[in-house]
Amino acid sequence: MTRVLPLLLLALAACATPPGADDAVPYDPTAPLPEASLYGVASAWQSDAGEPAALADFRGRPVLVAMVYAQCGTACPFIVRDMRRIGEVAGVPGLQYVLVSLDPERDSPEQLRAFRASHDLGDEWTLLRGEADDVQTLAALLGVRYRPDPDGTIAHTNRITLLDADGAIVVRQDGLGTDPGPAADALRSL
Amino acid sequence: MRCLLVALLVGVAGLPALAGAVHATPPEGMALVRAGRYRPLVETAGGPRTVRVEAFYLGRTAVTNAEYLAFVRARPEWRRSAARPLLAEAGYLRHWAGNLRLGAAAPPRAPVVNVSWFAARAYAAWRGARLPTTDEWEYAASASATQRDGRRDPAFRRALLQWYSRPAPSPLPDVGRGPANVWGVRDLHGLVWEWTSDVTSALVTADSRSSRDADSGLFCAAGAVGAADFEDYAAFLRFGFRSGLEARYVVPNLGFRLARDA
């Protein structure tokens, strides 16, 4: 038994260290982006702080991104809640949450700051607005369909997209109140 | 006082007014489509039954293979072997003989097809233009040779019916062979389908409001038009076609034309 114990401890220690963790290299932000990366598509944004921003600013960390608008009374608060749930279930550090406005004309940085305050969004959340062309391009990349209606609402796809550290799409979660399990699993496996 | 006011207005607005006067001549290859109203196929929440379309310039013809070749010469990232799969699926420019060779299946004056929405937008930006919105396109396409709204014209309807019931020839014929409509625009019907700028909004799937999902919107609209009314049937076909498109898709009979603000 005294001979077996060290072996057991050794085996346990081996199990406790995930395979490959020892040789994990830090993310290299200067490496070429893969073809599937959204970060290689040029677009320009402005944050709710009024600062210029680029999607590639999030390179190196996983990102949950969704397209919403500040005046959205129905679906958008649920999208925020669903994004939070994915993050809570996954429990991984460094996750970024990005909300991009579908309504850049009305969603001024002030409007977005009000949205941030009313939903109690922390520093890990980024709110972006951009020119209509860039909004259309990003929507096309994410597969988000939207249509501004004359009553002032915007009908849109309820979709949360997980991007990996390179900005490539990993998984999409559609609908409201969807089981966060698959997205959280994908997030943990990155 | 009035003179002073006029002088002030001229002072403030003089330059843009002059610039507008210069643009009264349409840019090369484009026709002026005057402002008007049209009724979209699909009604939207709380919206009017017709939408106003502001005056705009629209390409008299679709963009040709030769014109697109000039683009890929200038922008290597849009050559067939270089385009990113994220922005154009496999099959992009597949009817061309090579990266910079058109070949027998792509006559220079035939409309360029097998291009994605991203590619069409990049071309338009390169030309300092844009794609027409779906409303602009549909409004312009409702004009016959003699009327702004030709949809009640039996001859116009017959011509549409003939195209929609005929398979696309290969190679495609040259642009500009079809009759000009009242605006001087050709081939909106009868040659290829065309990308529009807001194709991402053509259909809302997984709508944010369960009371108004896309399918019921589609069927309400379809039920509201008589099956005997062919023009609405054609619009319905276009709506359905656009709804199935994703921005990276390429299709052998889908091209595009340019537009500009007037």
Interface residues (C-beta under 8 A of the other chain):
Chain A: E35 A36 S37 L38 G40 V41 C72 T74 A75 D133 Q136 T137 A139 A140 L141 G143 V144 R145 Y146 R147 P148 D149 P150 D151 T153 A155 H156 T157 N158 R159 D174 G175
Chain B: T44 A45 G46 G47 P48 R84 P85 L86 L87 W117 F118 R121 S197 D198 T200 S201 A202 L203 V204 T205 A206 D207 S208 R209 R212 E246 A247 R248
